[in-house]
Each structure stands twice: as structure tokens, then as C-alpha cells.
Amino acid sequence: MSEGRASLPRVLVSVRDRLPAPADGEGVLFHDLSLTELIRLNAMVDQPAAVDVDTVEGLSPDAAALTFLADRLGIKTVITRRPALALKAVQLGCLALLHVHCLDSTGLERALESHPGHPVGTAVSPGVVLEHLAPGQRRRLPVPVVAYGLVRSREDLDAALAAGAAAVMTTTTWRGPEPSLRRP
């Protein structure tokens, strides 16, 4: 992977135990797997890669882990629910996203209060909620925004992109034309 901060592909495909068939414009998001599996799978990937550091068994979510991910594995996009860790990732030259759980408006407000802001972006979970946020709430989300989770159809993907997501994490790969780029 190139030096410096990573850029986000429009689609990040969930990787837990095996790699999906590569598709143009897609990247992978490693999460909910062991450190051994992360190392093995990352060695085989030829797509932009991101990792949810809080969900990798055997990887302590700390500065040493971020250095390992960035310098040894070449993974320059990280997601964490820890604001201080996200800021440390930025210092290491990574694209950092704070994982924000939007299960209700109170959770969203609490998460935004602790969000460090630019240059840390936001991973909104579940991703399908993004289209249901009020425009003012969406504007408050530090960019880039990733719709993270429960995106299961092409319509969900298109809706998240239309709601302002820079990227969408999904468990499904779609072949065919790019998702539409409609804007709200």
C-alpha cells in the first residue's frame, strides 16, 4: 500500500474468515477475527484494506497495535470506538474512523460529544440508519463517513451513499455498474 493516509473505496466488503473475490473499486474491512487470521488474510489481499482494531482477538487496541498494523501490515485505515486511539492513528499517518453506534438519538449525541472531530472520520453503525438521520445530524458527523453494518441490498448501499457516506461496509459484493451517486 502507498505511503501516507489511505483513501476509502466506495465499498468495503466484510472479511472475517475468507477473502471475497476482488472487484474493481472495492476494498476489504477486517473485523471479528483473530490476529493470526488478520495476518494470513492481509498477506493475500490486493485491495485497499481497513481494520476494526477493537474486534481483532489477540490485538490490544493501543498505539503498539496501530504501529504494527500500519508499518508491518500496511493497513492505513483503522476503525475504533476509542477517541484517543483514533487520534493516535492519525498521528501515525492513518485514516482513522471513530465507530459511532446510532441505536437511538441519545447514543448518537453521546458519541458525537466524545468525537475528536477532524481529521478523524466516522463509522456509523448500523449503516442503514444514516439515511434516517436528520440532515442536521448528518452534517455533524465528521467526514469521511462510513456506513458500517446491516447494508444488505443494493438499495441500502445506494441510500447510504445518497445520505453522504463516503464508503459503505457490507457483507455482500455486487457485480455490475457502480452504485448510483445520487445526492440528498
LINGIJO-V57195 format. One record per backbone hydrogen bond with DSSP energy under -1.0 kcal/mol. CO is the residue of the C=O (numbers start at 1). NH is the residue of the N-H. Records with the same first field share a line. If there is no record, write none. Layout:
CO->NH + NH
//
This chain:
10->168
11->27
12->170
13->29
15->31
23->26
27->13
28->50
29->15
30->52
33->57
34->38
35->39
36->40
37->41
38->42
39->43
41->44
48->28
50->30
51->53 + 79
52->55
56->59
57->35
60->62
62->66
63->67
64->68
65->69
66->70
67->71
68->72 + 73
69->75
76->95
77->51
78->97
79->53
80->99
82->86
83->87
84->88
85->89
86->90
87->91
88->92
89->94
90->93
95->78
96->121
97->80
98->123
100->125
104->108
105->109
106->110
107->111
108->112
109->113
110->114
117->120
121->98
122->146
123->100
124->148
125->102
126->129
127->130
129->132
130->133
134->138
135->139
138->141
144->122
145->166 + 167
146->124
147->169
149->127
153->157
154->158
155->159
156->160
157->161
158->162
159->163
160->165
161->164
162->184
167->147
168->12
170->14
//
